[in-house]
Amino acid sequence: MILLGFSASSGALDNIALDVGALHAQGWKLEGVKIALNDLPERRQQLVLTIGKLSLPKPLDDLKLADIRCTSFTWGDNQVICERGKARIDSKRWRSPGADFSFRLGEKSSRAKITDLRLFGGTVDAELTEQAMRWQVKLKAERLDGVLLQKQLGFLPAEIKNGELGLALTISGRQSEIDEFDLNASTDRLTLQTADGKTATEALSSNTQLHAVHADGLWHWRLSEQLTGGALYLEPVYLEAGKDMIKLTGEGLWSPTGQRVDIDSFVFDHAGTATMTGRAALALGAQVQLTEAAVSVQTDDLKPFASVYLQPFFAQTALEGLSLQGKAKTDAALTELGLTSLTANFSDLAVQDESGRIHAEGGKGAIHWTSDSAVSIPSTLSWQALSLYALPLGPTELSFVSRANQIELLKKTKVPFLGGNIAINRFNYQGHPEAEPDVYFEGSLNNVSLERLSSALNWTPLSGTLSGNIPGIEYRDKTLKLGGEWVIKVFDGVIRIANLTSSGLFSDLPRLSAEIELDHLDLDQLTRKFQFGGITGRLSGFVKNLQLENWRPVSFYAWFGTPDDDDSRHRISQKAVQNIANIGGGGAADLLSRSFLQFFETFGYDKIGLGCYLHDGVCQLMGIEATETGYRIIKGGGLPRIDVIGYNPRVNWSVLMERLERITTSDQVIIK
C-alpha cells in the first residue's frame, strides 16, 4: 500500500510516515513511535525513526528520554535498534538539551546510551543496559559547574560559591532493587558553606571512591577519601590539604532495615600530624547516634597535632594558649553513654603556655582510665622539669589510679621544690555530675628556700627556709576546710593556721576565714632584706576571727609584738622606726629630723607591739600600753633609745593599706 501510494502521487508528496504508536519490552516503553521516509522529491531519501518519549524501567522511571530522532536504525527480529540519534532527558526537576543517543530495545535485552550531553557547564555520558531482569547504569560526568548544579537542582545542603565536580558511577541491580554500585567522585577548587557556618570548604580538591554490594539484606561498603588541595572546615577544626596527605579509608556494613551502620575498620591518616584507626557503630534515625566505638590515635609530633586538632577546642577555655610537643598514643572506647575507657601513653612531652601558667619538659606517662569503679589499673606520670606559674618543681614521678570520677594517689611522693621538697602523702579527687568535686590533700613542706621562693615570686628577698606539716585539706560542697592545725616553721619560729575554711572559691565572691598564730619569729630574718627597715629580736602574735571576702579583709582582731620571754638583742633601724610611726601617725619622724638622734643608725628598744581590730572598714589601732596622748607602739630600752607613740587610734583600712604600700615600695628614708 505504501509503494502504491508513493507511485501514484510521488510528484505531490514530500514524505510518507507510518504511525506505530507505542512499544513495550521488559519495563521499557516507547511512546509516539513514527517511521517516516523524508525528502521524497530528492534523489536520496532519508528514513527517520522518531519517538516522543522513552520511559525507563524501575528504579529509573523518574527519568524520561524525549524527542528522540534516529537517522540510522533497524527494526526486525523482535528488536528496534537506533545506531545514530539525538535525544534529551526530562525529569521532574529539569530538562536537558539534546545529545547524541543510541539504543537497542529487544525481548531479551535492551540498551540506551547518551553521550556528550552538555549539562551544568560540563559534559555527561550515560548508559543503561538490561538483560534477564538485571540492569546496569553507567554515568560519567566531567567538569560540572557547582554553582549551576545547585541552581538547577536546588536541593544541595550547602551554598556552592565556586568550583567543579566530576564523577564516574556504576549502579547495577535486579528489577527495582539496587544490589551494587561503584562511585568515583572528585572536586576541583570547590568552595561552599552550610547555612549554619559549621562546615565549609575553600578551593577544595578531593577524590572519593565508594564501592558497595548488597547481600542478605545488608550493604557491604568500602570507602576511600583523599584531600589533595585547598582547605576544609569542620567546626572548629580547620584542615589545609596539599602540603601533607589527608586520607580516610574504611569499610563496613549498612543495614537499611535495622537503621544501623557498622564501621568494621577505618584509618584517618594526616601525614606528618597523626594517624587515627578504629571501628564504630552508628544508629540511624532522626539523628545519627554513636552506639559504640574503639579509636586509637598516634602522633610522633604533638606540636602540629595540637595546633590542628586540640587548640581549636582550647579556645575560650582554661586551656587556651597551651602548646604541646612530644609523642603520644591514645586508645579510647565509647558507647552511647560516653567514654568508657582511655589509655594514653606519651613521651618527650613539653608544654608551653602563652600566659605563663605552666611549663613542662621531659614529660612521660601511661594514663589508664575506666568508667568502671571496680577496676584499678595503675597510672604513672613523670616530668624532668615543671613550673606552675613561677614556681619550679623538680623531677618527679607520680603513681595513681584513675577510674570513674575518681583520682587517687597510690603511694607517697616527694616533689623537689626550691632546695627542699613538697611531700604528698595523700591525694584524692572525687568528681560529681553537675556538682563541684571533692578534693582531699595531705602532705608537708620541707626545707624550702625562702630566698629562692621570694625570688621566684618577685618578692623582696627573704632568708631562711620554710617547713611545715599540711594536715588534711578537704574541698567538699564548694567549701575548703583545713582538718587540724597547719604548722609552718619559718624565720626560726612557728606559724600555726587553724580553723581555715573557704567557700565560693570559684565564684564571684569567695570567702575565707581562719585563725593564725605567730610564735617567736626571728625579726632579723624577717626584716633583713625588706624595704621596711631592719629589726632584731623576736615576734609573736595572732590574727583571730579573720574574715575575707573576695580576698579582702572585712574583719579580724590582730596583735603582733615582742614575746615576754624574749631575751634576744633588741635593735631597730631609723627606717623601721619611721615606718612604724607612720602607720600609727606618731611623731618619731619629726623627732628624728630635728634632734641629735638623726645621727644614729639603730636604736635599742624594750618592746614592740601593734594591734588592729578591723570592723566596717575601720581599723582600731592599739599598742603595748596606753598613754595620755595615744598608745605606745615602741618602748625604748638601752642606748640610744626611742619611744614611738601612735596618736591616731582609728584609721580607714584603705588608707592604712596605702601607707603600707608606700612603705614597702620605697627604699628611701628622708631625714630633715
C-alpha positions in Angstrom: 0.0 0.0 0.0 2.9 2.4 0.8 4.5 1.6 -2.6 1.2 2.1 -4.4 0.7 5.4 -2.7 4.1 6.5 -3.4 4.0 5.7 -7.2 0.6 7.3 -7.5 1.4 10.7 -6.1 5.2 11.0 -6.0 5.1 14.3 -7.6 2.9 15.8 -4.8 4.4 14.1 -1.7 7.5 15.1 0.3 7.4 12.3 2.9 5.5 9.2 3.9 5.0 8.3 7.6 3.9 5.2 9.5 2.5 5.8 13.0 3.4 2.8 15.1 2.1 4.1 18.4 3.7 2.5 21.4 6.0 -0.4 22.1 6.8 -2.3 25.3 9.6 -4.5 26.4 10.6 -5.6 30.0 9.6 -2.3 31.6 10.9 -0.2 28.7 8.2 1.8 26.9 8.4 3.7 23.6 5.6 6.2 23.0 4.8 8.2 20.0 6.8 6.0 17.6 6.8 7.0 13.9 8.8 5.9 10.9 9.0 8.4 8.1 10.5 8.4 4.6 11.6 12.0 4.0 12.8 14.1 1.1 10.8 12.1 -1.5 11.4 14.5 -4.3 15.1 14.3 -3.8 17.4 11.7 -5.4 18.4 10.3 -2.0 15.6 9.9 0.6 16.1 9.6 4.3 14.3 7.1 6.5 13.9 8.5 10.0 12.6 7.0 13.3 11.1 9.5 15.8 10.0 8.7 19.3 8.1 11.1 21.5 9.2 9.5 24.8 11.2 6.6 26.1 10.3 5.5 29.6 12.9 3.5 31.6 12.3 0.6 33.9 12.4 0.9 37.7 14.2 2.3 39.6 15.0 4.8 36.9 11.4 5.5 35.9 11.7 9.1 37.1 13.8 9.8 34.0 12.3 10.1 30.5 14.2 10.4 27.2 12.2 12.7 24.9 12.3 14.0 21.3 14.3 11.0 20.0 15.2 11.1 16.4 17.2 8.3 14.7 18.6 8.5 11.1 20.2 5.2 11.3 18.1 2.3 12.7 16.9 -1.2 12.1 13.7 -2.9 13.0 13.3 -6.6 13.0 13.9 -9.9 14.7 11.8 -8.6 17.6 14.1 -5.6 18.3 14.5 -2.0 17.5 18.0 -0.6 17.1 18.9 3.1 16.9 22.6 3.5 16.0 22.8 7.2 15.5 20.3 9.6 17.0 19.6 12.7 19.1 17.6 12.9 22.3 17.2 14.9 25.5 16.4 13.9 29.1 13.3 15.0 31.1 12.8 14.7 34.8 10.5 16.2 37.4 13.2 18.8 38.2 14.9 19.8 35.0 15.2 19.3 31.2 18.4 18.7 29.4 19.5 20.0 26.0 19.8 17.5 23.1 22.7 15.0 22.9 24.0 12.0 20.9 21.8 9.0 21.5 21.6 5.3 20.6 19.6 2.4 21.9 18.6 -1.2 21.4 15.2 -2.4 22.5 14.5 -6.2 22.4 12.7 -9.0 24.1 15.8 -10.5 25.8 18.0 -7.4 26.3 17.9 -3.6 25.9 20.4 -0.8 26.0 20.2 3.0 25.9 23.3 5.3 25.6 23.5 9.1 25.6 26.9 10.8 25.1 28.3 14.3 25.0 25.4 15.8 27.0 26.1 19.4 27.7 24.8 19.8 31.2 25.6 22.1 34.2 28.5 23.6 32.4 30.2 20.2 31.7 29.6 17.0 29.8 27.7 13.9 30.8 27.8 10.4 29.3 25.2 7.8 30.5 24.5 4.2 29.5 21.7 1.8 30.6 21.7 -1.9 29.8 19.1 -4.5 30.8 19.1 -8.3 30.3 17.2 -11.1 32.0 15.7 -8.7 34.6 19.2 -7.4 35.5 20.2 -3.8 34.7 23.2 -1.6 34.9 23.7 2.2 34.7 27.0 3.8 33.9 27.3 7.6 34.4 30.3 9.7 33.7 30.3 13.5 34.4 33.2 15.9 33.9 33.8 19.5 34.9 30.3 20.1 36.2 29.9 23.7 37.4 29.0 23.6 41.1 27.1 26.9 41.0 25.0 25.9 38.0 24.4 22.4 39.5 23.0 23.9 42.7 20.9 26.5 40.8 19.2 23.9 38.6 18.8 21.1 41.1 18.2 23.3 44.1 18.4 20.7 46.8 22.1 20.6 47.9 22.6 21.2 51.6 25.3 23.9 51.2 25.7 27.0 49.2 28.3 26.5 46.5 30.2 29.6 45.5 32.8 28.2 43.1 34.4 25.0 41.8 33.7 22.0 39.7 32.7 18.4 40.3 33.2 15.1 38.4 32.1 11.6 38.9 32.1 8.1 37.4 29.2 6.0 38.7 28.2 2.4 38.0 25.0 1.1 39.5 23.5 -2.4 38.9 20.6 -4.3 40.2 17.6 -6.6 39.5 14.2 -5.4 38.7 13.6 -2.4 41.0 16.3 -3.3 43.5 19.9 -2.0 43.6 22.5 -4.5 44.6 25.8 -3.0 43.7 27.3 0.4 43.0 30.7 1.9 42.5 31.4 5.6 42.7 34.5 7.7 41.9 33.9 11.4 42.6 36.1 14.4 42.6 36.0 18.1 43.4 38.3 20.8 41.9 38.7 24.0 43.8 35.3 23.7 45.3 34.2 26.5 47.7 31.0 26.1 49.7 29.4 26.7 53.1 26.5 25.3 55.0 23.8 27.7 56.3 24.9 27.3 59.9 28.5 28.0 59.0 29.7 24.8 60.8 31.0 23.3 57.6 32.8 25.0 54.7 35.5 24.4 52.0 37.8 26.8 50.3 39.2 25.8 46.9 39.0 22.2 47.9 40.2 19.4 45.6 39.4 15.9 46.6 39.0 12.3 45.3 36.3 9.9 46.7 35.9 6.2 46.0 32.9 4.3 47.3 32.0 0.7 46.5 29.0 -1.2 47.9 27.4 -4.6 47.4 24.0 -5.7 48.7 23.6 -9.2 50.0 21.3 -10.9 52.6 19.7 -7.6 53.5 23.0 -5.8 54.2 25.2 -3.4 52.3 28.9 -4.2 52.4 30.7 -1.0 51.7 34.3 0.3 51.2 35.3 4.0 51.2 38.4 5.9 50.3 38.6 9.7 50.5 41.6 11.9 49.9 42.0 15.7 50.1 44.6 16.9 47.6 44.4 20.7 47.8 42.5 23.6 49.4 41.0 23.7 52.9 38.2 22.1 54.8 36.5 23.5 57.9 34.5 21.2 60.3 33.7 23.3 63.3 36.1 24.0 65.0 38.8 22.1 63.1 40.5 23.7 60.0 42.4 21.4 57.7 44.8 22.5 54.9 45.2 19.9 52.2 48.0 19.7 49.7 51.0 20.2 52.0 50.5 16.8 53.7 48.4 14.0 52.5 45.0 13.7 54.3 43.3 10.4 53.6 40.3 8.5 55.1 39.6 4.8 54.3 37.1 2.5 55.8 34.8 -0.5 55.3 31.8 -2.0 57.0 28.1 -2.9 56.8 24.9 -0.9 56.5 21.5 -2.3 57.5 18.7 -0.3 55.9 16.0 -2.2 57.9 17.9 -2.2 61.1 18.8 1.5 60.7 22.4 0.8 61.6 25.9 1.4 60.2 28.8 -0.8 61.3 32.2 0.6 60.6 34.3 -2.5 60.8 37.6 -0.6 60.4 38.7 2.9 59.4 42.0 4.7 59.0 42.4 8.5 59.0 45.9 9.4 58.0 47.1 13.0 58.2 50.7 12.8 57.1 53.2 14.4 59.5 50.4 15.0 62.1 48.6 11.9 63.3 47.0 8.6 62.4 43.6 7.5 63.7 42.4 4.0 63.4 39.4 2.1 64.9 35.9 0.8 64.5 32.5 2.2 65.3 28.7 1.6 65.1 26.1 4.2 64.3 22.3 4.2 64.9 20.4 6.0 62.1 17.1 7.8 62.7 16.1 11.4 63.1 19.6 12.0 64.3 22.8 9.9 63.8 23.9 8.5 67.2 27.1 6.7 68.1 26.4 3.4 69.8 29.9 2.1 70.3 33.4 2.8 69.1 37.1 1.9 69.7 39.5 4.5 68.5 43.3 4.8 68.5 45.2 8.0 67.8 49.0 8.1 67.3 51.3 11.0 66.7 55.1 11.3 66.6 54.9 15.1 66.8 52.3 16.6 69.2 53.1 20.2 68.0 51.2 20.1 64.7 48.6 17.7 66.1 47.8 20.0 69.0 47.8 23.0 66.7 45.2 21.5 64.2 43.1 19.2 66.4 43.3 20.4 70.0 43.9 24.1 70.1 40.5 24.9 68.4 38.8 23.2 71.3 41.0 25.0 73.8 39.8 28.4 72.6 37.9 30.4 75.3 38.7 27.7 77.9 41.3 27.5 80.7 43.5 25.6 78.2 43.7 28.4 75.7 47.3 29.3 74.8 48.7 25.9 75.5 51.1 24.3 73.0 52.4 20.7 73.2 55.4 18.8 71.8 56.3 15.1 72.1 55.0 11.7 71.1 51.7 10.2 72.1 49.3 7.3 71.5 45.8 7.2 72.8 43.3 4.3 72.8 39.6 5.1 73.7 36.4 3.1 73.9 33.0 4.7 73.8 29.3 3.8 73.9 26.1 5.9 73.5 26.6 6.8 77.2 30.0 8.3 76.6 33.6 7.4 77.2 34.1 4.1 78.9 37.9 3.7 78.9 41.0 5.6 77.9 44.7 4.7 77.8 47.2 7.4 76.9 51.0 6.8 76.5 53.3 9.8 75.9 57.0 10.6 76.0 59.3 13.6 75.5 56.3 15.8 76.4 56.9 19.6 76.5 54.2 22.0 77.5 54.2 25.8 76.9 51.6 28.3 78.0 51.4 31.8 76.5 50.1 33.1 79.8 53.0 31.6 81.8 50.8 29.4 83.9 52.6 26.1 83.2 55.8 25.0 81.6 56.9 21.3 81.4 59.8 19.4 79.9 60.7 15.7 79.7 57.2 14.6 80.4 56.4 10.9 80.2 53.4 8.8 81.3 51.0 6.0 80.9 47.5 7.1 81.9 44.8 4.5 82.3 41.2 5.4 83.0 38.0 3.4 83.1 34.3 4.2 83.9 34.1 1.0 85.9 34.7 2.0 89.5 35.6 -1.7 90.4 38.6 -1.7 88.0 42.0 -0.3 89.2 44.8 0.0 86.6 47.8 2.0 88.0 48.9 5.0 86.0 52.2 6.9 86.1 53.1 10.5 85.3 56.6 11.9 85.4 58.5 15.0 84.3 62.0 16.3 84.4 61.0 19.9 84.9 57.7 21.5 85.7 56.8 25.1 86.5 53.4 26.2 87.8 53.4 30.0 87.2 56.8 31.0 88.5 57.2 28.1 90.9 59.6 25.3 89.7 59.1 21.7 90.6 62.0 19.2 90.1 62.0 15.7 88.6 59.1 13.7 89.9 57.1 10.5 89.2 53.5 10.1 90.4 51.7 6.8 90.7 47.9 6.9 90.9 44.7 5.2 89.9 42.1 6.9 87.7 38.6 5.4 87.4 35.0 6.7 87.0 35.1 10.2 88.6 38.0 9.5 91.0 41.7 10.0 91.0 43.7 8.6 94.0 47.4 8.7 94.7 48.8 5.2 95.2 52.0 6.0 97.1 53.6 8.9 98.9 55.7 11.1 96.7 58.2 13.9 97.3 58.4 16.7 94.7 61.7 18.6 94.7 60.9 22.3 95.3 63.3 25.2 95.7 66.0 23.3 97.5 63.6 21.3 99.6 60.6 19.3 98.7 56.8 19.0 98.9 55.7 15.7 100.3 52.4 14.5 99.0 51.1 11.9 101.5 47.5 11.6 100.3 45.6 13.0 97.4 42.1 12.1 96.3 39.8 13.6 93.8 36.1 12.6 93.5 34.0 14.2 90.8 30.2 14.5 90.8 27.9 15.0 87.8 26.7 18.6 87.7 28.3 19.5 91.0 31.7 20.6 92.4 34.2 17.8 93.0 35.5 16.6 96.4 39.3 17.0 96.8 41.5 15.8 99.7 45.2 16.6 100.2 47.7 15.8 103.0 51.4 16.5 103.0 54.2 18.7 104.1 56.8 21.3 103.1 60.4 20.5 103.9 63.3 23.0 103.9 62.0 25.2 101.1 64.4 28.1 100.5 62.7 31.4 101.2 65.3 33.2 99.2 64.6 31.2 96.1 60.8 31.3 96.8 60.8 35.1 97.1 62.9 35.4 94.0 60.6 33.2 92.0 57.6 35.2 93.2 59.4 38.5 92.6 59.1 39.4 96.3 61.6 41.3 98.5 64.3 38.7 99.1 63.8 36.7 102.2 66.2 34.4 104.1 65.9 31.1 105.8 63.9 28.0 105.0 60.2 27.1 105.1 58.9 23.8 106.6 55.7 22.5 107.9 53.1 19.8 108.0 49.9 20.3 106.0 47.1 18.4 107.7 44.1 17.2 105.7 42.8 19.9 103.4 39.4 19.0 102.1 37.3 20.6 99.4 33.6 19.5 99.6 30.3 21.1 98.8 32.1 24.2 97.4 33.9 24.7 100.8 37.6 24.3 101.6 38.4 23.1 105.1 41.6 22.5 107.0 41.4 19.5 109.2 43.5 20.2 112.3 46.3 22.7 112.5 48.7 23.7 109.8 52.2 24.2 111.3 54.7 26.2 109.4 58.3 26.5 110.5 59.8 29.7 109.1 62.1 32.6 110.2 63.3 30.3 113.1 59.8 30.3 114.5 56.5 28.8 114.0 53.3 29.9 112.3 50.1 28.0 113.1 47.0 28.2 111.0 43.7 26.7 112.3 40.0 26.7 111.5 40.7 27.5 107.9 37.6 27.4 105.8 36.8 28.9 102.4 33.6 28.9 100.4 32.8 30.0 96.9 36.4 29.7 95.7 35.4 29.7 92.0 32.5 32.2 92.4 32.5 36.0 92.1 32.6 36.3 95.9 35.0 33.8 97.5 35.0 33.9 101.3 37.8 32.7 103.7 38.1 32.5 107.5 41.0 31.4 109.7 42.8 31.7 113.0 46.6 32.4 112.8 49.2 32.3 115.5 52.9 33.5 115.3 55.4 32.2 117.8 58.9 33.6 118.3 59.7 34.6 114.7 63.2 36.0 114.2 62.7 39.6 113.2 66.2 39.9 111.8 65.4 37.2 109.2 62.0 38.6 108.6 63.1 42.2 108.0 66.8 41.9 107.0 66.1 42.4 103.3 62.8 44.2 103.5 62.5 47.8 102.5 60.5 48.3 105.7 63.7 48.5 107.7 65.7 46.2 109.9 64.7 45.0 113.4 66.3 42.4 115.6 64.5 40.4 118.3 61.6 38.0 118.3 57.9 38.5 117.3 54.8 36.6 118.4 51.2 37.4 117.8 47.9 36.2 116.4 45.1 37.0 113.9 41.7 35.9 115.3 38.4 35.6 113.5 40.0 36.6 110.2 37.2 37.1 107.6 38.0 37.7 103.9 35.6 38.4 101.1 36.9 38.4 97.5 40.3 38.1 99.2 39.9 41.4 101.0 39.8 41.5 104.9 36.4 42.6 106.3 37.0 41.8 109.9 39.7 40.5 112.3 41.5 41.1 115.6 45.3 41.1 115.2 48.2 41.6 117.5 51.9 41.4 116.9 54.5 42.1 119.5 57.6 41.2 121.5 57.0 38.0 123.5 57.5 38.3 127.3 60.3 35.7 127.4 62.3 37.2 124.5 65.9 37.7 125.8 67.5 38.3 122.4 69.2 41.6 121.4 66.6 44.3 120.5 67.7 46.9 117.9 65.6 48.8 115.4 66.8 50.9 112.4 65.9 54.5 111.8 63.9 53.5 108.7 61.9 50.9 110.7 61.1 53.5 113.4 59.9 56.0 110.9 57.7 53.5 109.1 56.2 52.1 112.2 55.5 55.7 113.3 53.9 56.5 110.0 51.5 53.5 110.5 50.3 54.9 113.8 50.5 58.5 112.9 53.3 59.1 115.6 55.8 61.9 115.8 59.0 59.9 115.6 59.8 61.2 112.1 59.8 64.8 113.4 61.8 63.8 116.4 64.5 62.2 114.3 64.7 65.1 111.9 65.2 67.8 114.5 67.4 66.2 117.2 70.8 64.5 117.6 69.0 61.1 117.2 69.2 61.5 113.5 72.9 60.6 113.7 72.2 57.1 115.0 71.5 54.2 112.6 69.8 52.0 115.1 68.1 52.3 118.5 67.5 50.0 121.4 64.0 49.0 122.4 62.4 47.0 125.1 59.2 46.0 123.5 57.3 46.5 120.2 53.6 45.9 119.9 50.9 46.9 117.5 47.3 45.6 117.1 44.3 46.2 115.0 40.6 45.5 115.3 39.0 45.7 111.9 35.3 46.4 111.6 33.2 48.2 109.0 36.3 49.2 107.0 37.9 51.0 110.0 41.0 49.7 111.9 41.0 50.4 115.6 44.8 50.6 116.4 46.4 49.8 119.8 49.8 49.5 121.2 51.6 47.8 124.1 50.2 50.3 126.6 48.0 53.4 126.6 49.5 56.9 127.1 48.0 60.3 127.8 48.1 61.2 124.2 47.6 57.9 122.5 49.2 54.4 122.6 52.8 53.2 122.8 54.0 51.2 119.8 57.7 51.0 120.7 59.0 51.2 124.2 62.7 52.3 124.2 65.4 50.4 126.0 69.2 50.7 126.1 71.2 53.5 124.4 70.3 55.2 122.3 66.7 54.6 122.9 63.5 55.9 121.4 59.8 55.6 122.1 57.1 55.7 119.4 53.7 56.9 120.3 50.7 56.5 118.0 48.2 59.3 118.0 45.5 58.2 115.6 43.7 55.2 117.0 41.2 54.9 114.2 42.4 54.6 110.6 40.4 53.8 107.5 41.6 50.4 106.2 42.1 51.6 102.7 44.2 54.5 104.0 46.3 52.1 106.1 46.9 49.8 103.1 48.1 52.8 101.1 50.5 53.7 103.8 51.9 50.2 103.9 52.2 50.1 100.1 54.2 53.3 100.1 56.4 52.0 102.9 57.2 48.7 101.2 57.8 50.2 97.7 60.1 53.0 98.8 63.7 52.4 99.8 64.4 55.9 100.9 64.4 57.4 104.4 64.3 61.2 104.3 65.9 62.8 107.4 65.4 66.6 107.6 
